[in-house]
Amino acid sequence: MSLPSPDAQALVLSRALSQRIAEDIAQQGGWIGFDAFMHRVLYEPGLGYYAGPMRKFGAQGDFVTAPELSPLFAQCLAVQVSQWFGQTEPVVVEFGAGSGRLAAGMLDALHELGTPVRSYLIVEVSASLRERQRETIAQLAPDRIGVVQWLDALPAQIDGVVIGNELLDAMPVRVFEIDAGVLHEVGVSIAEDGSFAWAVRKADRALSEAVKDTLGESLNDGFGEATDPVFRMPGRYRSEIGLQGRAWVETVGRALHHGAILLIDYGFSAREYYHPQRDQGTLVAHFRHRVHTDPFYLPGLQDVTAHVDFSAIARAGAAAGLDLLGYTSQSRWLINCGLLDRLAALTLPAQAGDPGVAVAIEAARTVGAAQTLLSEAEMGELFKVIAFGRGLTDDALGFGRGDRRGTL
Ligand SMILES: C[S@@+](CC[C@H](N)C(=O)[O-])C[C@H]1O[C@@H](n2cnc3c(N)ncnc32)[C@H](O)[C@@H]1O
């Protein structure tokens, strides 16, 4: 696939980051795990994809997320959060707030629903994104920015609602390969021409245990009735495992004193994730709206991401003592939260003329965006929504119909 060329300034940053990672690999004896590589290309201060100055989300960036597509997404999320505000503190803690559009939309929508936010806390690892979030909220929800605060670390105790849209997919993963019955960890080394290259080494005990647990849970007909399914994988099998995402859910889950956690992301249950036919895993890179499979291309200038194993996320929530409140597709959840009613209520122009045409164009845009959010071929089915609670009733609106908890 031919990819667009970045400008000279971006290339200088990418080369600087590559140089640092290469030095690290040399110091570590010629190999680092893929999770370490992914962490650096995404989060290296000043140079990593999320930590650098480049535009990431939206038309001028590399990919588009749901809050960027349409304000309907934030409005539907607000309907769910508003229900929970009846049972917990009116506090939102958003992790990885991107451009800040979701925060701005939620602040307004929750106000309009009569359940205003008392405190909207954002935990963001990227300094450049914090600045962008502040600008977006000041522009789109100027009357509400007073309740927004940026935190440097996870609060010790949370009473309220935690949200994370496309957060878990941005957390580093370990890559493994099973070949002829042997489990290896796939990491990164330096090839003779100086470029980054995949390299395997024997898996350590922690990875071995994690892979066995994960694949054992997802044992399906494809693996037969093996007692140790890992070693019965057909042919050469490569995939990845999101241990950091699980640890995050456990940590935040333990900090949640009373309230809910709602996470939206692309992914599936372990059965689908680790299906024998998905033998190359789900790791991909996004560069200027193209999706490809080379994570070593222009370090720091492209997004690198993996899908989420929601079965593992559900187990992590249970380990933290949380109740699983629901799991369903994004389309089902948005419909449950009233997206179709909002579309039906769109006002169309009563008569022709320039202002009428402008309204009609806006309405068509809204319908187009809703179609992308809902369509099975786009975000509707691949994206899932999972929610956990502590001390809440088990009747979350977003999962009223089509709850798939039983499939995890
Ligand atoms: C794919 S972006 C999604 C941004 C935004 N939520 C949206 O939907 O447009 C992932 C975001 O998660 C942030 N992130 C990753 N790990 C994080 C962590 N441990 N704590 C807080 N934010 C994190 C990144 O900096 C980035 O802003």
The ligand as an SDF file (V2000), in Angstrom:
LIG
                    3D

 27 29  0  0  0  0  0  0  0  0999 V2000
   -7.7960    6.7440   20.4760 C   0  0  0  0  0  0  0  0  0  0  0  0
   -7.6490    8.1360   21.5110 S   0  0  0  0  0  0  0  0  0  0  0  0
   -9.3440    8.4520   21.8830 C   0  0  0  0  0  0  0  0  0  0  0  0
   -9.6110    9.8740   22.2260 C   0  0  0  0  0  0  0  0  0  0  0  0
  -11.0460   10.2520   22.5890 C   0  0  0  0  0  0  0  0  0  0  0  0
  -11.5410    9.5130   23.7430 N   0  0  0  0  0  0  0  0  0  0  0  0
  -11.9870   10.1120   21.4170 C   0  0  0  0  0  0  0  0  0  0  0  0
  -12.7910    9.1930   21.4290 O   0  0  0  0  0  0  0  0  0  0  0  0
  -11.8990   10.9060   20.4640 O   0  0  0  0  0  0  0  0  0  0  0  0
   -6.9390    7.4820   22.9840 C   0  0  0  0  0  0  0  0  0  0  0  0
   -6.7130    8.4950   24.0910 C   0  0  0  0  0  0  0  0  0  0  0  0
   -6.4010    7.7950   25.2930 O   0  0  0  0  0  0  0  0  0  0  0  0
   -5.3430    8.4700   25.9820 C   0  0  0  0  0  0  0  0  0  0  0  0
   -4.7680    7.5250   26.9560 N   0  0  0  0  0  0  0  0  0  0  0  0
   -4.1320    6.3740   26.7330 C   0  0  0  0  0  0  0  0  0  0  0  0
   -3.7870    5.7370   27.8820 N   0  0  0  0  0  0  0  0  0  0  0  0
   -4.2710    6.5100   28.8830 C   0  0  0  0  0  0  0  0  0  0  0  0
   -4.2880    6.4030   30.3060 C   0  0  0  0  0  0  0  0  0  0  0  0
   -3.6970    5.3710   30.9270 N   0  0  0  0  0  0  0  0  0  0  0  0
   -4.8740    7.3710   31.0190 N   0  0  0  0  0  0  0  0  0  0  0  0
   -5.4690    8.4110   30.4090 C   0  0  0  0  0  0  0  0  0  0  0  0
   -5.4930    8.5810   29.0590 N   0  0  0  0  0  0  0  0  0  0  0  0
   -4.8990    7.6550   28.3080 C   0  0  0  0  0  0  0  0  0  0  0  0
   -4.4870    8.9710   24.8350 C   0  0  0  0  0  0  0  0  0  0  0  0
   -3.5880    9.9740   25.2090 O   0  0  0  0  0  0  0  0  0  0  0  0
   -5.5790    9.4570   23.8700 C   0  0  0  0  0  0  0  0  0  0  0  0
   -6.0310   10.7430   24.1860 O   0  0  0  0  0  0  0  0  0  0  0  0
  1  2  1  0
  2  3  1  0
  2 10  1  0
  3  4  1  0
  4  5  1  0
  5  6  1  0
  5  7  1  0
  7  8  2  0
  7  9  1  0
 10 11  1  0
 11 12  1  0
 11 26  1  0
 12 13  1  0
 13 14  1  0
 13 24  1  0
 14 15  1  0
 14 23  1  0
 15 16  2  0
 16 17  1  0
 17 18  1  0
 17 23  2  0
 18 19  1  0
 18 20  2  0
 20 21  1  0
 21 22  2  0
 22 23  1  0
 24 25  1  0
 24 26  1  0
 26 27  1  0
M  CHG  2   2   1   9  -1
M  END
$$$$
